[in-house]
């Protein structure tokens, strides 16, 4: 009796099971929800205000990240008016229209925002966050200005940089008021040189400039 030819082997139960598993995994990957940004924005706001004592006006995070461990989200943190200085000599542009996928836009440009990086630590929406920008220590800047005035002019001035939060980005600038008993008030312009917080300063309005 002739044997029946088999062009192809019949699929085994193991191979069929493997195909089903691959199909289920593909469906599960496609159904991973996007992370809810509102709890992230609210937590960053609360923790930042607690740590710094500064009021946050708005936080906007980029949409689209999945709620999965290791996912990263970029956010912009905007402080309340006149708390953050990037380049105060330039007027702020009109406020941008509100995006349907983000929080209310503040009346400052993104260049004046603090950059925040978020990393999800599990699949339940828990996360860690950190500032990507460095901030200038204004107290140290005031001390340096005071020291320089003492060296060059033999005075002991009062220096006030208005306790601004300054982003350490090249070419950002801000001004400080210097009050000398001998010469009266002066204005010093401070310019940030790099992202590590190196600064230069110069007298722009004082007895020598009048």
GIJOQUI-V672716 format. One record per pair of residues at least 6 apart in sequence whose ideal C-beta (glycine too) atoms are under 8 Angstrom apart, sorted by sequence separation. I is the first residue (numbers start at 1). GAP is how many residues later the second one is. D is the distance in whole Angstrom. If there is no record, write none. Layout:
BEGIN
i = (I	I)
gap = (GAP	GAP)
d = (D	D)
END
This chain:
BEGIN
i = (48	49	65	78	98	99	120	121	149	150	166	179	180	192	193	203	49	65	98	120	121	149	150	178	179	192	193	48	65	97	119	149	166	177	178	191	96	118	119	177	178	190	191	95	118	119	146	149	164	177	178	190	191	45	62	95	118	146	176	177	190	191	44	61	62	95	117	145	175	176	189	61	62	94	116	117	146	161	175	188	189	45	61	116	117	145	161	162	175	176	188	44	60	61	92	116	117	161	162	174	175	188	189	59	60	92	93	115	116	143	160	161	173	174	187	188	59	92	114	115	142	159	160	173	186	187	41	59	60	115	142	159	160	173	187	41	58	59	114	142	159	160	172	173	186	187	41	58	92	141	158	159	171	172	186	40	56	57	114	157	158	171	185	186	56	57	157	170	56	57	138	157	169	170	183	184	37	55	56	57	84	87	157	166	168	170	183	54	55	86	87	138	155	156	167	170	176	178	37	54	81	86	138	155	166	168	169	138	153	155	168	55	78	84	138	155	168	178	34	48	54	136	149	153	157	159	161	168	175	34	35	78	84	135	136	153	34	35	36	44	135	136	145	149	34	35	45	135	136	33	34	40	44	134	135	145	32	33	41	76	78	133	134	142	32	40	78	79	133	141	32	35	37	77	78	133	76	77	35	63	76	77	60	63	76	77	75	76	61	74	75	60	74	75	60	74	75	145	59	73	74	58	60	72	73	145	58	72	73	58	72	73	58	71	72	57	70	71	141	70	69	68	69	67	69	114	148	69	73	75	77	65	68	112	144	67	136	145	59	61	67	144	67	141	137	141	134	136	41	133	134	135	134	136	37	44	44	40	85	84	85	86	83	84	85	86	47	83	84	85	84	86	43	87	89	35	40	44	87	88	39	43	79	86	87	88	40	85	88	36	40	85	35	54	52)
gap = (6	6	6	6	6	6	6	6	6	6	6	6	6	6	6	6	7	7	7	7	7	7	7	7	7	7	7	8	8	8	8	8	8	8	8	8	9	9	9	9	9	9	9	10	10	10	10	10	10	10	10	10	10	11	11	11	11	11	11	11	11	11	12	12	12	12	12	12	12	12	12	13	13	13	13	13	13	13	13	13	13	14	14	14	14	14	14	14	14	14	14	15	15	15	15	15	15	15	15	15	15	15	15	16	16	16	16	16	16	16	16	16	16	16	16	16	17	17	17	17	17	17	17	17	17	17	18	18	18	18	18	18	18	18	18	19	19	19	19	19	19	19	19	19	19	19	20	20	20	20	20	20	20	20	20	21	21	21	21	21	21	21	21	21	22	22	22	22	23	23	23	23	23	23	23	23	24	24	24	24	24	24	24	24	24	24	24	25	25	25	25	25	25	25	25	25	25	25	26	26	26	26	26	26	26	26	26	27	27	27	27	28	28	28	28	28	28	28	29	29	29	29	29	29	29	29	29	29	29	30	30	30	30	30	30	30	31	31	31	31	31	31	31	31	32	32	32	32	32	33	33	33	33	33	33	33	34	34	34	34	34	34	34	34	35	35	35	35	35	35	36	36	36	36	36	36	37	37	38	38	38	38	39	39	39	39	40	40	41	41	41	42	42	42	43	43	43	43	44	44	44	45	45	45	45	45	46	46	46	47	47	47	48	48	48	49	49	49	49	50	51	52	52	53	53	53	53	54	54	54	54	55	55	55	55	56	56	56	57	57	57	57	58	58	60	60	61	61	62	62	62	62	63	63	65	72	74	78	79	80	80	80	81	81	81	81	82	82	82	82	83	83	84	84	84	85	85	85	85	85	86	86	86	86	86	86	87	87	87	89	89	89	90	111	113)
d = (7	6	5	7	6	7	7	6	6	6	6	5	7	7	6	6	6	7	6	5	6	8	8	7	8	6	6	6	5	7	6	5	6	6	4	7	5	5	6	8	7	5	5	6	7	8	7	8	6	6	6	7	7	5	6	7	5	6	7	8	4	8	8	5	5	4	7	8	6	5	6	7	7	8	6	6	5	7	7	5	6	6	4	7	8	5	8	8	5	6	7	6	7	8	6	6	5	4	8	8	7	6	5	6	5	6	6	7	7	8	6	8	6	5	8	7	7	7	6	4	4	6	5	6	6	5	4	5	8	5	7	7	8	5	4	8	8	7	5	5	5	8	7	7	6	7	6	5	8	6	7	8	7	4	3	6	6	5	8	5	4	7	8	7	7	6	6	6	6	5	5	4	6	6	7	7	5	7	7	7	8	8	8	8	6	5	4	6	4	6	8	6	5	8	8	7	8	8	6	7	7	4	6	7	7	7	6	8	7	6	5	7	4	6	6	7	7	7	7	7	5	8	7	8	8	8	7	4	8	7	5	6	7	6	4	8	7	7	7	7	6	7	6	7	6	4	8	7	5	7	7	7	7	8	6	7	5	5	7	6	7	5	4	7	7	7	5	7	7	7	6	7	7	6	8	7	4	4	7	5	7	8	8	7	7	5	8	7	7	7	4	4	7	8	5	6	6	6	6	8	8	5	7	7	4	8	6	7	8	7	5	8	5	7	8	5	7	5	6	7	6	7	6	7	5	7	8	6	8	8	8	8	6	8	8	6	7	6	7	7	8	8	6	6	7	8	6	5	6	8	7	8	6	7	8	6	8	6	4	7	7	8	7	5	5	6	8	6	8	8	7	7	8	8	7	7	8	5	6	8	6	8	6	5	6	6	6	7	7	6	8	4	6	6	8)
END
